[in-house]
């Protein structure tokens, strides 16, 4: 363990600071396709019983009407978060007739991506803009890529921790500036080590042939069953360049060395014209095709494995919220849907992620040069397609190193962090999670991708058929289990309230859609000042 980390942990273990880490907050965003019993995409509209996808705080849609997104409130208790997530699943499954949730990240049984319906958010300007953004994504990248699901893990340290941590480091000045700088330091280390998350939790080593329909691939896929393809050592095809990526973004200079740099990089991308997207047209024959013809329509189009975040006010741009009020939390975006969980993630994963992210915060985090950032992306790509190859090398400080050796070192360094969390919380779940996932280093078959591929190969089973079995199993499980946190009546009331809120938004609009779009994009230069 480096002396830098050792020193910070030693300070946190002294009497005044031992409880400082207690109160870590989480939130989960889980995406999942609605499918019929035969696995085919459910093309039905978002069920009115679920409320308004525009205004409901817990149940919304992502790219498509068929792609649900479940959002838990912020909580400082992992078990509470998972109980909330399970209840959201439970209520939804009871209100979508015979449909079920697709239990994996990669879509399947979609014969024609043109059939994937854009998400609809009503007639308000904000709702129309959300649908138009999705139409732009379709025109730029195709809808199949947008039908990929993931799990986002939102993480923040308690405010009391930051006050004590600033004092512990002997720093003064504005607390929010300190917090933002520390979250950016965490993000830089996360970029350095995110390959470990993908190695452990990547769960998409195989996919259905239909996903590649009409698309070329440079990978040497092997056939599996009747309709699947796989790479023998892959961890997460979702995170590969087959997944949700944007080649035009490779030239962007979005860095994480300071909040100002990060915001400036994103603003430049939003303002940078793209010849390719100009050819699509913004408004063709009187009908909008995309929000604009720039490299990014809006900030959300920027693909990243992690984002610094700040809760936005109505109509406020994410980067403007960051510029005005600083970083509030981070959003981890590198997680595949865990097919071995009915809700796509487990408590053990969440405990591990707490350890990993706290390690990234406490560890020394020098600035990332453009070259170093490029190396982190190369390392990630290698682990995505070849992570379980026993002799895989990745680059550490410009030198090749066996990935598993480096992973061993990271686990050794993280154990004192896990023990600190255990002591502070009066539990053994943090070190227990670390020990559980350490087994995946000793045997790559214990990773999520290894378990999944072994299951498919041993049965010579299609990836799609196996996922369909899991989806049906989880549907039955969710239907049978009782609510743990919410009640049915709470969900019904929330749905009714969200529909009313949507109606109010639609009645309040006083400007044209064209003017709304113009004013929205005018905010960028305003929040740069």
C-alpha positions as CSV (number, residue, x, y, z in Angstrom):
1,X,0.0,0.0,0.0
2,X,1.3,3.4,-1.0
3,X,2.4,5.7,1.8
4,X,-0.1,8.4,0.7
5,X,-3.1,6.0,1.2
6,X,-1.5,4.6,4.4
7,X,-1.2,8.1,5.9
8,X,-4.7,9.2,5.1
9,X,-6.2,5.9,6.5
10,X,-4.1,6.3,9.7
11,X,-5.5,9.8,10.1
12,X,-9.1,8.6,9.5
13,X,-8.5,5.9,12.1
14,X,-7.8,8.4,14.9
15,X,-10.5,9.1,17.4
16,X,-12.0,12.4,16.0
17,X,-12.4,10.9,12.5
18,X,-13.3,7.2,13.0
19,X,-17.0,7.8,12.2
20,X,-16.5,10.3,9.4
21,X,-17.3,7.8,6.6
22,X,-20.6,6.8,8.1
23,X,-23.6,8.0,6.0
24,X,-22.3,7.3,2.5
25,X,-25.3,7.9,0.2
26,X,-26.4,5.8,-2.8
27,X,-29.0,5.7,-5.5
28,X,-29.5,3.1,-8.2
29,X,-30.8,3.7,-11.8
30,X,-31.6,0.3,-13.5
31,X,-32.6,0.1,-17.1
32,X,-34.5,-2.9,-18.5
33,X,-36.4,-3.7,-21.7
34,X,-40.0,-4.8,-21.5
35,X,-40.4,-8.1,-23.4
36,X,-43.2,-10.6,-24.1
37,X,-43.0,-14.2,-23.0
38,X,-41.4,-15.2,-26.3
39,X,-38.6,-12.6,-25.7
40,X,-39.8,-10.2,-28.4
41,X,-39.8,-6.5,-27.6
42,X,-43.0,-5.2,-26.1
43,X,-44.1,-2.4,-28.4
44,X,-47.0,-1.3,-26.1
45,X,-46.9,2.3,-24.8
46,X,-45.7,3.1,-21.3
47,X,-48.6,1.9,-19.1
48,X,-50.7,4.7,-17.6
49,X,-50.9,2.8,-14.3
50,X,-47.2,3.5,-14.0
51,X,-47.7,7.3,-14.2
52,X,-46.0,9.8,-16.3
53,X,-42.5,8.9,-17.6
54,X,-41.8,12.6,-17.6
55,X,-42.5,13.5,-14.0
56,X,-42.6,10.2,-12.0
57,X,-39.6,10.2,-9.6
58,X,-39.2,6.4,-9.5
59,X,-40.4,4.9,-12.8
60,X,-39.5,6.4,-16.2
61,X,-38.3,5.4,-19.6
62,X,-34.9,5.8,-21.2
63,X,-34.4,5.8,-25.0
64,X,-37.6,3.8,-25.9
65,X,-41.1,3.4,-24.7
66,X,-40.0,-0.3,-24.3
67,X,-37.0,0.6,-22.2
68,X,-37.9,1.2,-18.6
69,X,-35.7,3.0,-16.1
70,X,-36.2,2.5,-12.3
71,X,-34.7,5.2,-10.0
72,X,-34.3,4.8,-6.2
73,X,-34.3,7.9,-3.9
74,X,-31.0,8.8,-2.2
75,X,-30.4,6.6,0.9
76,X,-27.6,6.0,3.3
77,X,-28.5,2.4,3.8
78,X,-27.7,-0.2,1.1
79,X,-30.4,-2.6,2.2
80,X,-33.0,0.2,2.1
81,X,-31.9,1.0,-1.5
82,X,-32.3,-2.6,-2.6
83,X,-35.7,-2.9,-0.9
84,X,-36.9,0.2,-2.7
85,X,-35.5,-1.0,-6.0
86,X,-37.2,-4.4,-5.6
87,X,-40.6,-2.7,-4.8
88,X,-40.3,-0.5,-7.9
89,X,-39.8,-3.7,-9.9
90,X,-42.6,-5.4,-8.1
91,X,-45.2,-2.7,-8.7
92,X,-44.2,-2.3,-12.4
93,X,-44.3,-6.0,-13.2
94,X,-47.9,-6.2,-11.7
95,X,-49.0,-3.4,-14.1
96,X,-47.6,-4.5,-17.4
97,X,-49.9,-7.4,-18.1
98,X,-47.9,-10.5,-19.2
99,X,-44.7,-8.7,-20.0
100,X,-41.4,-9.2,-18.2
101,X,-38.1,-7.5,-17.7
102,X,-35.2,-8.5,-19.9
103,X,-32.6,-9.8,-17.4
104,X,-29.4,-8.8,-19.3
105,X,-27.7,-5.7,-20.8
106,X,-27.6,-6.7,-24.5
107,X,-31.0,-6.7,-26.4
108,X,-32.2,-9.8,-28.3
109,X,-35.1,-11.0,-30.5
110,X,-35.3,-7.6,-32.2
111,X,-35.6,-8.4,-35.9
112,X,-35.7,-4.8,-37.1
113,X,-34.4,-1.8,-35.1
114,X,-36.9,0.5,-36.9
115,X,-39.6,-1.1,-34.7
116,X,-38.0,0.2,-31.5
117,X,-40.4,3.1,-30.5
118,X,-38.9,6.4,-29.2
119,X,-40.0,7.3,-25.6
120,X,-42.9,9.7,-25.5
121,X,-43.2,12.4,-22.8
122,X,-46.3,14.3,-23.8
123,X,-46.9,17.6,-25.5
124,X,-45.0,20.0,-23.2
125,X,-41.9,21.7,-24.6
126,X,-39.7,19.8,-22.2
127,X,-41.4,16.5,-23.1
128,X,-41.1,17.1,-26.8
129,X,-37.4,18.0,-26.4
130,X,-36.7,14.7,-24.6
131,X,-38.4,12.7,-27.5
132,X,-36.5,14.7,-30.2
133,X,-33.2,14.1,-28.4
134,X,-33.9,10.4,-28.7
135,X,-34.9,10.7,-32.4
136,X,-31.5,12.4,-32.9
137,X,-29.8,9.4,-31.2
138,X,-31.6,7.1,-33.5
139,X,-30.5,9.1,-36.6
140,X,-26.9,9.2,-35.4
141,X,-26.3,5.8,-34.0
142,X,-29.3,3.6,-34.8
143,X,-31.8,2.4,-32.2
144,X,-30.3,-1.1,-31.5
145,X,-27.4,0.5,-29.7
146,X,-29.8,2.6,-27.6
147,X,-31.7,-0.5,-26.5
148,X,-28.7,-1.7,-24.5
149,X,-29.4,-1.6,-20.7
150,X,-27.1,-0.9,-17.8
151,X,-27.1,-0.1,-14.1
152,X,-25.9,3.3,-12.8
153,X,-24.6,3.6,-9.2
154,X,-24.8,7.0,-7.7
155,X,-22.4,7.6,-4.8
156,X,-21.7,10.5,-2.4
157,X,-19.9,11.0,0.8
158,X,-21.9,12.7,3.6
159,X,-21.5,16.5,4.1
160,X,-20.1,15.9,7.6
161,X,-17.3,13.8,6.1
162,X,-16.2,16.6,3.8
163,X,-15.9,19.1,6.6
164,X,-13.8,16.7,8.7
165,X,-11.7,15.5,5.7
166,X,-10.9,19.1,4.7
167,X,-9.8,19.7,8.3
168,X,-7.8,16.4,8.4
169,X,-5.9,17.4,5.2
170,X,-5.1,20.8,6.7
171,X,-6.9,22.7,3.8
172,X,-9.0,25.8,4.0
173,X,-11.1,27.7,1.6
174,X,-14.6,27.2,0.2
175,X,-15.9,23.8,1.2
176,X,-17.8,23.2,-2.0
177,X,-14.7,23.9,-4.1
178,X,-12.9,21.4,-2.0
179,X,-15.6,18.8,-2.4
180,X,-15.7,19.3,-6.2
181,X,-11.9,18.9,-6.4
182,X,-11.9,15.8,-4.3
183,X,-14.7,14.2,-6.5
184,X,-12.6,15.0,-9.6
185,X,-9.6,13.3,-7.9
186,X,-11.8,10.2,-7.2
187,X,-12.9,10.2,-10.9
188,X,-9.3,10.3,-12.2
189,X,-8.4,7.2,-10.1
190,X,-11.6,5.5,-11.1
191,X,-10.6,6.0,-14.8
192,X,-7.2,4.4,-14.0
193,X,-8.8,1.4,-12.3
194,X,-12.2,1.0,-13.9
195,X,-11.0,-2.1,-15.8
196,X,-11.2,-4.0,-12.5
197,X,-15.0,-3.2,-12.2
198,X,-15.5,-4.5,-15.8
199,X,-13.5,-7.6,-15.1
200,X,-15.5,-8.5,-12.0
201,X,-19.0,-7.3,-13.0
202,X,-19.0,-7.4,-16.8
203,X,-21.9,-9.8,-17.7
204,X,-22.2,-9.6,-21.5
205,X,-19.6,-11.9,-23.0
206,X,-22.2,-13.1,-25.6
207,X,-25.0,-11.6,-27.6
208,X,-27.7,-12.4,-30.1
209,X,-26.8,-12.4,-33.8
210,X,-29.7,-10.0,-34.4
211,X,-27.7,-7.3,-32.6
212,X,-25.2,-7.3,-35.4
213,X,-27.7,-7.3,-38.2
214,X,-26.5,-5.0,-41.0
215,X,-23.4,-4.0,-39.0
216,X,-19.8,-5.0,-39.5
217,X,-17.5,-6.1,-36.7
218,X,-13.8,-6.4,-36.4
219,X,-14.2,-9.1,-33.7
220,X,-13.8,-12.8,-34.4
221,X,-17.0,-14.0,-32.8
222,X,-17.7,-17.7,-32.2
223,X,-21.1,-19.1,-32.7
224,X,-23.1,-20.5,-29.8
225,X,-26.3,-22.4,-30.0
226,X,-28.6,-21.4,-32.9
227,X,-28.6,-17.6,-32.6
228,X,-25.8,-16.4,-30.3
229,X,-22.2,-15.1,-30.8
230,X,-19.5,-14.8,-28.1
231,X,-15.9,-14.0,-27.5
232,X,-14.1,-16.6,-25.3
233,X,-12.5,-14.1,-22.9
234,X,-14.9,-11.2,-23.1
235,X,-16.3,-9.5,-20.0
236,X,-18.7,-6.8,-21.3
237,X,-19.6,-6.4,-24.9
238,X,-21.9,-3.7,-23.7
239,X,-18.8,-1.6,-23.0
240,X,-17.1,-2.5,-26.3
241,X,-17.2,-0.3,-29.4
242,X,-20.3,-2.4,-30.4
243,X,-22.0,-0.9,-27.4
244,X,-23.0,2.7,-26.6
245,X,-20.1,4.6,-28.0
246,X,-19.7,7.6,-30.3
247,X,-16.7,7.5,-32.7
248,X,-17.0,11.3,-33.2
249,X,-16.3,11.7,-29.5
250,X,-12.8,10.2,-29.7
251,X,-11.4,13.6,-30.7
252,X,-13.0,15.4,-27.8
253,X,-10.7,16.7,-25.1
254,X,-12.9,16.2,-22.0
255,X,-10.6,16.0,-19.0
256,X,-11.1,15.6,-15.3
257,X,-8.3,17.6,-13.8
258,X,-10.6,20.3,-12.6
259,X,-14.3,21.0,-12.7
260,X,-13.7,24.1,-14.9
261,X,-11.8,22.0,-17.4
262,X,-14.4,19.3,-17.5
263,X,-17.3,21.8,-18.0
264,X,-15.3,23.6,-20.7
265,X,-14.6,20.4,-22.5
266,X,-18.2,19.4,-22.6
267,X,-19.4,22.9,-23.7
268,X,-16.9,22.8,-26.5
269,X,-18.3,19.5,-27.7
270,X,-21.9,20.8,-27.5
271,X,-20.8,23.7,-29.7
272,X,-18.6,21.8,-32.1
273,X,-20.2,21.3,-35.5
274,X,-20.1,17.8,-37.0
275,X,-20.1,17.4,-40.8
276,X,-21.5,13.9,-40.4
277,X,-24.5,15.1,-38.4
278,X,-25.0,18.1,-40.5
279,X,-25.7,15.7,-43.4
280,X,-28.7,14.3,-41.4
281,X,-30.2,17.8,-41.2
282,X,-31.8,19.4,-38.1
283,X,-35.1,20.3,-39.6
284,X,-36.0,18.4,-42.8
285,X,-39.3,19.1,-44.7
286,X,-40.5,21.0,-41.6
287,X,-39.8,18.1,-39.2
288,X,-37.0,18.0,-36.6
289,X,-34.5,15.2,-37.0
290,X,-32.2,16.1,-34.1
291,X,-31.7,18.9,-31.6
292,X,-28.7,20.3,-33.5
293,X,-25.9,19.1,-35.8
294,X,-23.0,19.3,-33.2
295,X,-20.8,16.5,-32.0
296,X,-23.1,16.3,-28.9
297,X,-26.7,17.4,-29.0
298,X,-26.6,17.8,-25.2
299,X,-24.3,16.8,-22.3
300,X,-26.1,13.4,-21.8
301,X,-24.9,12.2,-25.2
302,X,-21.3,12.2,-23.9
303,X,-20.4,8.6,-23.3
304,X,-18.3,8.1,-20.1
305,X,-17.9,5.4,-17.6
306,X,-18.4,7.9,-14.8
307,X,-19.9,11.4,-14.4
308,X,-19.7,14.2,-11.8
309,X,-23.2,15.2,-11.1
310,X,-25.4,17.9,-9.5
311,X,-29.1,17.8,-9.1
312,X,-30.6,20.1,-11.7
313,X,-33.5,22.5,-11.4
314,X,-36.3,22.3,-14.0
315,X,-35.0,23.2,-17.4
316,X,-31.4,23.6,-16.2
317,X,-28.5,22.1,-18.1
318,X,-26.3,19.6,-16.2
319,X,-23.1,21.5,-16.8
320,X,-24.7,24.8,-15.7
321,X,-25.8,23.2,-12.5
322,X,-22.2,22.0,-11.9
323,X,-20.8,25.4,-12.7
324,X,-23.1,27.2,-10.3
325,X,-23.2,24.7,-7.4
326,X,-20.3,22.3,-7.8
327,X,-20.2,18.5,-7.7
328,X,-22.8,16.8,-5.5
329,X,-22.3,13.1,-6.3
330,X,-20.8,10.8,-8.9
331,X,-22.6,8.4,-11.2
332,X,-20.8,5.1,-12.0
333,X,-21.9,4.0,-15.5
334,X,-19.7,0.9,-16.1
335,X,-22.0,-1.7,-14.6
336,X,-23.7,-4.3,-16.8
337,X,-27.1,-5.6,-15.6
338,X,-26.3,-8.4,-13.2
339,X,-28.2,-11.4,-14.8
340,X,-28.0,-13.3,-11.5
341,X,-30.1,-10.7,-9.6
342,X,-33.8,-10.0,-10.1
343,X,-33.1,-6.3,-9.8
344,X,-29.8,-6.2,-11.7
345,X,-27.4,-5.5,-8.8
346,X,-26.6,-7.1,-5.4
347,X,-25.7,-5.8,-1.9
348,X,-22.3,-7.4,-2.3
349,X,-21.6,-5.3,-5.4
350,X,-22.7,-2.2,-3.7
351,X,-20.4,-2.8,-0.7
352,X,-17.5,-3.5,-3.0
353,X,-18.2,-0.3,-5.0
354,X,-18.2,1.7,-1.7
355,X,-14.7,0.3,-0.9
356,X,-13.5,0.8,-4.4
357,X,-14.7,4.4,-4.7
358,X,-13.4,5.3,-1.2
359,X,-10.1,3.9,-2.2
360,X,-10.1,6.0,-5.3
361,X,-10.8,9.1,-3.2
362,X,-8.1,8.4,-0.5
363,X,-5.4,7.3,-3.0
364,X,-3.0,9.9,-4.5
365,X,-4.5,11.1,-7.7
366,X,-2.2,13.2,-9.9
367,X,-3.6,15.0,-13.0
368,X,-4.4,12.8,-16.0
369,X,-2.6,13.9,-19.2
370,X,-4.3,13.3,-22.5
371,X,-1.8,10.5,-23.2
372,X,-2.5,8.9,-19.8
373,X,-6.3,9.2,-20.3
374,X,-5.9,7.5,-23.7
375,X,-4.0,4.6,-21.9
376,X,-6.8,4.2,-19.4
377,X,-9.2,3.8,-22.4
378,X,-7.0,1.3,-24.1
379,X,-6.7,-0.8,-20.8
380,X,-10.5,-0.8,-20.5
381,X,-11.0,-1.9,-24.1
382,X,-8.5,-4.8,-23.6
383,X,-10.3,-6.0,-20.5
384,X,-13.7,-5.6,-22.2
385,X,-12.9,-8.1,-24.9
386,X,-10.1,-10.2,-23.3
387,X,-10.4,-9.7,-19.6
388,X,-10.4,-13.4,-18.6
389,X,-7.4,-14.3,-20.7
390,X,-4.9,-15.6,-18.1
391,X,-1.8,-13.7,-19.5
392,X,-3.5,-10.4,-20.4
393,X,-1.2,-7.4,-20.1
394,X,-2.4,-3.9,-19.6
395,X,-0.3,-0.7,-19.2
396,X,0.7,0.7,-15.9
397,X,2.6,4.0,-16.1
398,X,3.5,3.2,-19.7
399,X,4.8,-0.3,-18.9
400,X,3.0,-3.6,-19.6
401,X,1.9,-5.4,-16.5
402,X,-0.1,-8.6,-16.0
403,X,-3.7,-7.5,-15.3
404,X,-4.2,-10.1,-12.6
405,X,-1.0,-9.0,-10.8
406,X,-2.2,-5.4,-10.7
407,X,-5.6,-6.6,-9.6
408,X,-4.0,-8.5,-6.7
409,X,-2.2,-5.3,-5.7
410,X,-5.4,-3.3,-5.8
411,X,-7.3,-5.8,-3.6
412,X,-4.4,-5.8,-1.1
413,X,-4.6,-2.0,-1.0
414,X,-8.4,-1.9,-0.7
415,X,-8.5,-4.4,2.3
416,X,-7.5,-1.7,4.9
417,X,-10.2,0.6,3.4
418,X,-12.8,-2.2,3.7
419,X,-11.7,-2.8,7.3
420,X,-12.0,0.9,8.1
421,X,-15.6,0.9,6.7
422,X,-16.4,-2.3,8.7
423,X,-15.2,-0.7,11.9
424,X,-17.0,2.5,11.3
425,X,-20.3,0.7,10.4
426,X,-20.0,-2.1,12.9
427,X,-20.2,-4.8,10.3
428,X,-18.1,-7.3,8.3
429,X,-19.9,-6.8,4.9
430,X,-17.3,-4.6,3.3
431,X,-14.3,-6.9,3.8
432,X,-16.7,-9.8,3.1
433,X,-17.5,-8.4,-0.3
434,X,-13.9,-7.9,-1.0
435,X,-13.1,-11.5,-0.1
436,X,-16.0,-12.8,-2.2
437,X,-14.9,-11.0,-5.3
438,X,-11.2,-11.8,-4.7
439,X,-12.1,-15.3,-5.7
440,X,-12.7,-14.0,-9.2
441,X,-9.0,-13.2,-9.4
442,X,-8.0,-16.7,-8.4
443,X,-10.5,-18.2,-10.9
444,X,-11.8,-16.0,-13.8
445,X,-14.7,-18.5,-14.1
446,X,-16.0,-16.9,-10.9
447,X,-16.5,-13.5,-12.6
448,X,-20.1,-12.7,-13.8
449,X,-19.0,-13.1,-17.4
450,X,-17.2,-16.4,-16.6
451,X,-20.3,-17.9,-14.8
452,X,-22.6,-16.8,-17.6
453,X,-20.4,-18.2,-20.4
454,X,-19.8,-21.4,-18.6
455,X,-23.5,-21.9,-18.2
456,X,-24.1,-21.2,-21.9
457,X,-21.3,-23.4,-23.2
458,X,-22.0,-26.3,-20.9
459,X,-25.6,-26.5,-22.2
460,X,-24.8,-25.2,-25.7
461,X,-27.6,-22.8,-25.0
462,X,-28.5,-19.6,-26.8
463,X,-27.7,-16.5,-24.9
464,X,-31.2,-15.2,-25.7
465,X,-33.1,-18.3,-24.5
466,X,-31.1,-18.4,-21.3
467,X,-31.8,-14.8,-20.6
468,X,-35.5,-15.4,-21.3
469,X,-35.6,-18.2,-18.8
470,X,-34.1,-15.9,-16.2
471,X,-36.5,-13.1,-17.1
472,X,-39.5,-15.5,-16.6
473,X,-38.1,-16.7,-13.3
474,X,-37.6,-13.2,-12.0
475,X,-41.1,-12.2,-13.1
476,X,-42.5,-15.0,-11.0
477,X,-40.3,-14.2,-8.0
478,X,-41.2,-10.5,-8.1
479,X,-44.9,-11.3,-8.4
480,X,-44.9,-13.6,-5.4
481,X,-42.8,-11.6,-2.9
482,X,-44.4,-8.9,-0.7
483,X,-43.5,-5.2,-0.8
484,X,-40.6,-4.5,1.6
485,X,-40.5,-0.7,1.7
486,X,-43.3,1.0,-0.2
487,X,-47.0,0.1,-0.3
488,X,-49.2,-0.5,-3.4
489,X,-51.2,2.6,-2.5
490,X,-48.1,4.8,-2.4
491,X,-47.2,3.7,-5.9
492,X,-50.8,4.4,-7.1
493,X,-50.8,7.9,-5.5
494,X,-47.3,8.7,-7.0
495,X,-48.5,7.6,-10.5
496,X,-51.6,9.8,-10.3
497,X,-49.6,12.8,-9.0
498,X,-47.1,12.4,-11.8
499,X,-49.8,12.4,-14.4
500,X,-51.2,15.6,-12.9
501,X,-47.8,17.2,-12.9
502,X,-47.3,16.4,-16.6
503,X,-50.7,18.0,-17.4
504,X,-49.7,21.1,-15.5
505,X,-46.5,21.4,-17.4
506,X,-48.4,21.1,-20.7
507,X,-50.8,23.9,-19.6
508,X,-48.0,26.2,-18.4
509,X,-46.1,26.4,-21.7
510,X,-46.2,29.9,-23.0
511,X,-43.6,29.9,-25.7
512,X,-43.2,27.9,-29.0
513,X,-41.1,24.8,-29.1
514,X,-38.6,26.5,-31.4
515,X,-38.2,29.3,-28.9
516,X,-37.9,26.8,-26.0
517,X,-35.0,25.0,-27.8
518,X,-33.3,28.3,-28.6
519,X,-33.5,29.5,-25.0
520,X,-32.3,26.1,-23.7
521,X,-29.1,26.3,-25.8
522,X,-28.6,29.9,-24.9
523,X,-27.9,28.9,-21.3
524,X,-24.4,27.5,-22.1
525,X,-22.6,30.8,-22.7
526,X,-24.6,32.3,-19.9
527,X,-23.3,29.7,-17.3
528,X,-19.7,30.0,-18.6
529,X,-19.6,33.6,-17.4
